[in-house]
Each structure stands twice: as C-alpha cells, then as structure tokens.
Amino acid sequence: MLDYPVGKWLSPTTISVILQQLVQFNHNDDLQIFIPDSGCFFLNKLNSVLYENNNNNNNNNNNNNNNDDDDKYDFDRKWDRSLLIIIPLRLSLTNKINDIYYGNLKQLMKIPQSMGILGGRPSSSYYFIGYQDDKFIYLDPHSVNETIDMSNSEFETGTFHPKTIKSIDIGSMDSSLAFAFYCRNEGEFRDFYESAQDLIKNGMDLLSFQEMEPIYESGLCDWPEDDFDIDDF
C-alpha cells in the first residue's frame, strides 16, 4: 500500500493517514477515522465519514452525487458506527514543544474521550496515555512480547502491563504529535464537542470548530501584474 522501507521513522501525521487508509481499504462499517486539517473541525465533513450514502471514504466526496457535505452536521442524527478522531499538529518550529502549549496538552488529555497522544521525542516514538505534573506517562510500542493464548481462562496477564512506569518531561517531547479521541456514538461526540468548546472559551487554541468548510472561488487570489510594484514596499 505504501512504499516505505522497514525501519523508516514515520511522523504522527503519516501514521494518522495510514491508519485512516487501513480502515477504508478494509471497508470497516463499524469504525471510521476523521482527521481534521490543522486542528480545525469542519463539522459538515463528518457527514461523509459517518453515514451510509457516503460509505466509501471521505476522499471520494467529489465523486458522490448524493453528498451530505453540502448539509450542516446534525447533532441529533443517529450514528451507525463509531468515530476515531486523530488530530496531527506541530507545536513549534523546533523539535521541542513551545511552552505556551504545555497547559493545552494537559487540558486535552482530561477530555473523557481522549485516547492519548501519538508522539515521542526526536527519533523515538511513544504512545502517551497520561501525565503527572510535567511528566507525561508513555508506553513504548517497540516493546515486543510473545503471543498470549487467551483461550485458556488462566492465561498470563503480566505482559499486558509494564513492569515500570515510563515518563518523559514535557519539555523533552517532540513538537510533532497527534491527539486521538474515540466517540462510540453521537452522544459521546456531543460530549467531546462541548468539552472542547469549554476549553476553547477558556483560551485553549489547539482546536477550532466551524459548521461548514469554506468554498473558495477560483481566481480569488490571482493578482493583476500591474496592481502594485515592488518599489512600493
């Protein structure tokens, strides 16, 4: 599917897209993945992800004659699948997170629908599941264990939990990361939306919500050649 050599480090953004494509290629009707662009939710884009008449995937919207993206998202409309929201962001121009976002990261982890953060530190990938003070607790996805035979009711559970708690200071985390939120139904998404909106009202600026995706007219940014001269600046 993707021509990446074994051992190549992939960014959280790339991993997010790969997960979305895996779900789409397997025609999974029980789970869909939505990736907002730069943390901005255009709610009408959820329609093509969630509902049957756009079941293929949200990359084929322009080819669908019955496109729900033309309609506003209806918070009361029932879902027939669950939704995993993955939000890739880069929180600095350097490899370290800008300290103005430290509080935002902790606030987003408190949302009940949070599934943690895909991230790490430079050249190391981790899965962050919580935090204490300025230490973010993580699991290392590179830790490999033997397959457990769960058909035996007394199967070994020791490998399901780390023997030691691993953590990293927030100041050492890589600025490229992805937040994940899981909503089993429309009620949980409403709770997620309201929780995020409360944070936004209190100054959290990593997410934003808009009802409809803007429609940009062609040629809107075409400037006449003689409109200005470089010597004017």
Summary of the structure (lengths in Angstrom):
residues: 233
radius of gyration: 20.9
end to end distance: 48.9
largest distance: 79.8
contacts: 552
relative contact order: 0.18
helix: 29%
strand: 24%
